[in-house]
Amino acid sequence: MLHRSLRCLRAAGALTLVSGSLFASGAPVVAAAGIAIQPMLIARFASAAQVPSNQDCVLQFSAPCYQPAQLQTAYDEQPLFNRGITGKGQTIVIVDSLGSPTIRSDLRAFDSAFGLPAPPSFQVISPAGRVPRYDGKKDTDLSWAAETTLDVDWAHAMAPGANILLVETPVPETSGLKGFPQIVEAENYVIDHHLGQVISQSFGTAEATFPSAASIEGLRSAYVNAEQNGVTVLAATGDDGATDQSNDAGTLLFTHRAVLWPATDPLVTAVGGTQLALDINGQRTAPDAVWNDGSNVELLNTFEGSPDPTGIATGGGESAVFGRPSYQDGVASVVGDHRGIPDISMSAACSGLVLTYNSFGGEQAGWYASCGTSEATPLFAGIVALAAQVAGHSLGLINPALYRLYAEHASGLVDITQGNNTVSFSQHGTMYTVKGYGAGRGYDLASGVGTVNADLFVPELARAAGG
């Protein structure tokens, strides 16, 4: 079964770090039919019983499926693990609507298959109210269960010594602002009770679907709370390239540039997507590039049933709501007066899939191949947990540190100079192209400050965000 590429959203209060006005001048948010919070995940069934190999996935999907050891090697984590830096003593908070009824057993299956230790602690809480009984006949329940599994598995894979706290919320977004208050409430609960050091959010919604900038401002209290309490908050930049979904059903795209909130929030670290090319040992066979599978004909035939171009690429661009924060003053020539995203990028490409084990019902139990910035965000949450362990404390808002490291040409930041997030797609019988942003030397609106070599970056981030 092919899950739709979806979206989702989060919340918070008053901004303290933006230079000048909170909102970008001259760029009003356009009212739309509604606001849909949906997970940013693309997944397809791979195997009922055994873990598919890279070769199996190439034959089935025309793309390899990467396993935890390959990504750990690709991001050079082993030297950290050898020194006992595994995220020990840290808690990664995963926030998802509805969650998954089988997440505990599915994580055990994932860990067993790949030789990973169980998290020291894995807790599931629902501070905003009891989650409804899972219904596998509903696409919404299926999508969120798959999203939850991807988030938990791959945050754990990157920081196997960290605790995992899954925070489920009871109301999925369908239209208007329904569902957002529960997400805000849940995140504020986590922050107020000091339950974790980093919050991973693999969801978002286009700024242009909000009725006004003020309506976003009314949802920001958790981010302000996190900044004041030293909690790092991450969000995915989306999977539709330089545009995003324009309707609640996720079946239409804006025919102009659009970016997602909460990724655009200046109190959030925006995580974009890259394409990795790895051998079976996790060694690179080519430099990382901006993730863009929108014209990958063979892959599109597999995932979409058609070779026609579609918007499957990393999100990135300029906010129409938030002005440039002071930490981006050094890249003002790129972002102008606007908040620019992404800040950093990690693996997300459908042409380099990752695996999860799903048994929550409504679809065949077994191994699934997944991709999207829903993958990139928990991957980077794991990296942040490693850095917090090195620092001996939570890092809080890391964006100022990221841009200081970029200005210092820190060796742990790896520049991405290839690719773009331009997308083409057919809609109502017309082919549209939304011109995006290209990668180049230095910061850009397709990859941010680049990606990471964890062995070098983790101690650098711990130092730069040490306070």
Backbone hydrogen bonds, N-H to C=O, Kabsch-Sander energy under -0.5 kcal/mol:
donor,donor_aa,acceptor,acceptor_aa,energy
3,H,1,M,-0.6
3,H,43,A,-1.8
6,L,4,R,-0.7
6,L,39,P,-0.6
8,C,37,I,-0.5
8,C,204,G,-1.4
12,A,219,L,-3.5
13,G,220,R,-5.1
19,S,324,R,-1.0
24,A,321,V,-1.1
27,A,24,A,-0.9
32,A,209,T,-0.6
37,I,35,I,-0.5
38,Q,36,A,-0.7
38,Q,204,G,-0.7
40,M,202,S,-1.9
41,L,39,P,-1.1
42,I,371,C,-1.9
44,R,369,A,-2.2
46,A,367,W,-2.9
47,S,367,W,-1.8
57,C,53,S,-2.3
58,V,54,N,-2.2
59,L,55,Q,-2.3
60,Q,56,D,-2.2
61,F,57,C,-3.7
62,S,57,C,-0.6
62,S,58,V,-1.5
63,A,57,C,-1.1
66,Y,64,P,-0.5
66,Y,353,L,-3.8
70,Q,67,Q,-0.9
71,L,67,Q,-1.6
72,Q,68,P,-2.8
73,T,69,A,-2.0
74,A,70,Q,-2.7
75,Y,71,L,-2.3
76,D,73,T,-1.8
77,E,72,Q,-3.0
80,L,77,E,-0.9
81,F,77,E,-2.3
82,N,78,Q,-2.8
83,R,79,P,-0.8
83,R,80,L,-0.9
84,G,81,F,-2.0
85,I,80,L,-2.7
86,T,84,G,-1.2
89,G,161,G,-0.6
90,Q,87,G,-2.3
92,I,163,N,-2.8
93,V,91,T,-0.5
93,V,198,V,-3.2
94,I,92,I,-0.6
94,I,165,L,-2.7
95,V,93,V,-0.5
95,V,200,S,-1.6
96,D,94,I,-0.5
96,D,167,V,-2.2
98,L,169,T,-3.2
99,G,97,S,-2.1
103,I,100,S,-1.1
106,D,102,T,-2.7
107,L,103,I,-2.2
108,R,104,R,-1.9
109,A,105,S,-2.1
110,F,106,D,-2.2
111,D,107,L,-3.0
112,S,108,R,-2.6
113,A,109,A,-2.3
114,F,110,F,-1.7
115,G,111,D,-0.8
115,G,112,S,-0.6
116,L,111,D,-2.2
123,Q,164,I,-2.1
125,I,166,L,-2.5
128,A,168,E,-0.5
129,G,126,S,-1.7
138,K,135,D,-1.9
142,L,138,K,-2.2
143,S,139,D,-3.0
144,W,140,T,-2.3
145,A,141,D,-2.1
146,A,142,L,-2.3
147,E,143,S,-2.4
148,T,144,W,-2.8
149,T,145,A,-2.1
150,L,146,A,-2.3
151,D,147,E,-2.6
152,V,148,T,-2.5
153,D,149,T,-2.6
154,W,150,L,-2.1
155,A,151,D,-1.7
156,H,152,V,-2.0
157,A,153,D,-2.0
158,M,154,W,-1.2
159,A,155,A,-1.5
161,G,86,T,-2.5
162,A,86,T,-0.6
162,A,159,A,-2.1
163,N,90,Q,-3.1
164,I,121,S,-2.8
165,L,92,I,-2.7
166,L,123,Q,-2.9
166,L,164,I,-0.5
167,V,94,I,-3.6
167,V,165,L,-0.6
168,E,125,I,-2.7
168,E,166,L,-0.7
169,T,96,D,-1.5
178,K,175,S,-1.2
180,F,177,L,-1.1
183,I,179,G,-1.4
184,V,180,F,-2.7
185,E,181,P,-2.6
186,A,182,Q,-2.4
187,E,183,I,-2.4
188,N,184,V,-2.7
189,Y,185,E,-2.0
190,V,186,A,-2.0
191,I,187,E,-2.4
192,D,188,N,-3.1
193,H,189,Y,-1.9
194,H,191,I,-1.4
195,L,190,V,-2.3
197,Q,91,T,-2.0
198,V,91,T,-1.3
199,I,232,T,-3.0
200,S,93,V,-3.1
201,Q,234,L,-0.7
203,F,201,Q,-0.6
204,G,38,Q,-0.8
205,T,261,W,-2.4
207,E,259,V,-2.5
209,T,206,A,-1.9
210,F,207,E,-1.8
216,I,212,S,-0.8
216,I,213,A,-0.6
217,E,213,A,-2.2
218,G,214,A,-1.8
219,L,216,I,-2.2
220,R,11,A,-0.6
220,R,12,A,-0.8
220,R,217,E,-1.3
221,S,12,A,-9.1
223,Y,11,A,-0.5
223,Y,220,R,-0.7
224,V,220,R,-1.8
225,N,221,S,-2.5
226,A,222,A,-2.4
227,E,223,Y,-2.4
228,Q,224,V,-2.2
229,N,225,N,-1.3
230,G,227,E,-0.8
231,V,226,A,-2.6
232,T,197,Q,-2.4
234,L,199,I,-2.7
235,A,269,T,-2.2
236,A,201,Q,-1.7
237,T,271,V,-1.8
241,G,313,A,-2.4
242,A,421,N,-1.7
243,T,240,D,-1.5
246,S,252,L,-2.4
247,N,252,L,-0.7
250,G,247,N,-1.4
254,F,244,D,-2.6
258,A,242,A,-2.4
261,W,205,T,-2.8
264,T,260,L,-1.5
265,D,262,P,-1.7
268,V,265,D,-2.0
269,T,233,V,-2.8
270,A,268,V,-0.6
271,V,235,A,-2.8
272,G,270,A,-0.6
272,G,344,I,-2.9
274,T,346,M,-2.3
275,Q,289,A,-3.1
276,L,274,T,-0.5
277,A,286,A,-0.5
279,D,283,Q,-2.4
282,G,279,D,-2.0
285,T,277,A,-2.8
286,A,277,A,-0.8
289,A,275,Q,-1.7
290,V,418,Q,-2.5
291,W,273,G,-1.9
293,D,312,I,-2.3
296,N,293,D,-1.5
297,V,295,S,-1.4
300,L,296,N,-3.0
301,N,297,V,-2.3
302,T,298,E,-1.3
303,F,299,L,-2.9
304,E,300,L,-2.9
305,G,300,L,-0.9
305,G,301,N,-0.6
306,S,300,L,-1.1
310,T,294,G,-1.6
312,I,310,T,-1.8
313,A,239,D,-1.1
313,A,311,G,-0.6
314,T,291,W,-2.3
315,G,238,G,-1.9
316,G,241,G,-0.6
317,G,341,I,-2.3
319,S,339,R,-3.0
323,G,22,L,-1.9
324,R,337,D,-1.9
326,S,17,L,-1.6
328,Q,325,P,-2.0
329,D,326,S,-1.9
331,V,328,Q,-1.6
332,A,329,D,-1.5
334,V,331,V,-1.9
335,V,331,V,-2.2
336,G,332,A,-2.2
338,H,335,V,-1.6
339,R,322,F,-2.3
341,I,317,G,-2.5
343,D,270,A,-2.5
344,I,270,A,-1.8
345,S,450,G,-2.1
346,M,272,G,-2.1
348,A,274,T,-2.5
349,A,274,T,-1.5
352,G,349,A,-1.1
353,L,64,P,-1.8
354,V,370,S,-2.3
355,L,66,Y,-0.8
356,T,368,Y,-2.0
358,N,356,T,-0.5
358,N,366,G,-2.8
366,G,358,N,-2.2
367,W,47,S,-3.6
368,Y,356,T,-2.9
369,A,44,R,-2.9
370,S,354,V,-3.3
371,C,42,I,-2.0
372,G,348,A,-3.1
374,S,40,M,-1.0
375,E,372,G,-2.1
376,A,372,G,-1.1
377,T,373,T,-2.0
379,L,375,E,-1.7
380,F,376,A,-2.1
381,A,377,T,-2.0
382,G,378,P,-1.9
383,I,379,L,-1.3
384,V,380,F,-2.4
385,A,381,A,-2.1
386,L,382,G,-1.8
387,A,383,I,-2.0
388,A,384,V,-2.5
389,Q,385,A,-1.8
390,V,386,L,-2.0
391,A,387,A,-2.6
392,G,388,A,-1.8
393,H,388,A,-1.1
396,G,230,G,-1.3
402,L,398,I,-2.6
403,Y,399,N,-2.3
404,R,400,P,-1.7
405,L,401,A,-2.7
406,Y,402,L,-2.2
407,A,403,Y,-2.1
408,E,404,R,-1.9
409,H,406,Y,-1.3
410,A,405,L,-2.5
413,L,410,A,-1.3
414,V,451,T,-2.9
415,D,413,L,-0.6
417,T,415,D,-0.5
421,N,437,Y,-1.4
423,V,434,V,-1.8
425,F,432,Y,-2.4
426,S,309,P,-0.5
427,Q,430,T,-3.0
430,T,427,Q,-1.7
432,Y,425,F,-3.4
432,Y,430,T,-0.5
434,V,423,V,-3.0
435,K,433,T,-0.7
439,A,419,G,-3.1
440,G,416,I,-0.6
444,D,448,G,-1.2
448,G,444,D,-2.2
449,V,343,D,-2.5
450,G,447,S,-1.5
451,T,414,V,-2.7
453,N,412,G,-2.4
454,A,75,Y,-2.1
454,A,452,V,-0.6
455,D,76,D,-0.6
456,L,453,N,-1.0
457,F,453,N,-3.3
458,V,454,A,-2.4
460,E,456,L,-1.3
461,L,457,F,-3.3
462,A,458,V,-2.3
463,R,459,P,-2.0
464,A,460,E,-2.9
465,A,461,L,-2.5
466,G,463,R,-1.4
